[in-house]
């Protein structure tokens, strides 16, 4: 797990999906703790999707949750959420399987 945005971004750029996921988390986290990235949910979503493309279940699930809830300024898109939950499920994430069944 990378702990600084620059390290996460560099590793993500080389195809490390886990680093893309952690960078996405940094972008969507509101915190009183100073972070070296701005709060930017759209960039976070993009990094979650990139992580998902690399087979990282947490990235698929994170993006799906943003689409399902329509949170942080991301518009609700139930069809995308369901597809992403299904992908995470297919990659072995049991919680995503339950979420896919409940996605409407």
Residue pairs with C-beta under 8 A, 6 or more apart in sequence:
1 18
1 22
2 8
2 11
2 19
2 22
2 23
4 36
5 23
5 26
5 35
5 36
5 37
6 36
7 19
8 19
8 20
8 22
8 23
8 26
9 19
9 23
10 19
11 19
12 19
12 20
12 23
12 47
12 50
12 51
15 54
16 54
17 50
17 51
17 52
17 53
17 54
17 55
17 56
17 59
18 51
18 56
20 47
20 48
20 50
20 51
20 54
20 56
20 59
21 47
21 48
21 51
21 56
21 58
21 59
21 62
23 37
23 47
24 43
24 44
24 45
24 46
24 47
24 48
24 50
24 51
24 59
24 62
25 44
25 62
26 35
26 36
26 37
26 44
27 37
27 38
27 39
27 40
27 41
27 43
27 44
27 47
28 39
28 41
28 44
28 45
28 62
28 66
28 72
29 35
29 39
30 39
41 66
41 71
41 72
41 73
41 74
42 73
42 74
44 62
44 66
44 72
45 63
45 66
45 74
47 59
48 59
48 60
48 62
48 63
48 66
49 59
49 63
50 59
51 58
51 59
51 60
51 62
52 59
52 60
52 63
52 84
52 87
52 88
53 59
55 91
57 88
57 91
57 92
57 93
57 96
58 88
58 93
60 84
60 85
60 87
60 88
60 91
60 93
60 96
61 84
61 85
61 88
61 93
61 95
61 96
61 99
63 80
63 84
64 80
64 81
64 82
64 84
64 85
64 88
64 96
64 99
64 103
65 71
65 81
65 99
66 72
66 74
67 74
67 75
67 76
67 77
67 78
67 80
67 81
67 84
68 76
68 78
68 81
68 85
68 99
68 103
69 76
70 76
70 77
78 103
78 104
81 99
81 103
82 100
82 103
85 96
85 97
85 99
85 100
85 103
86 96
86 100
87 96
88 96
89 96
89 97
89 100
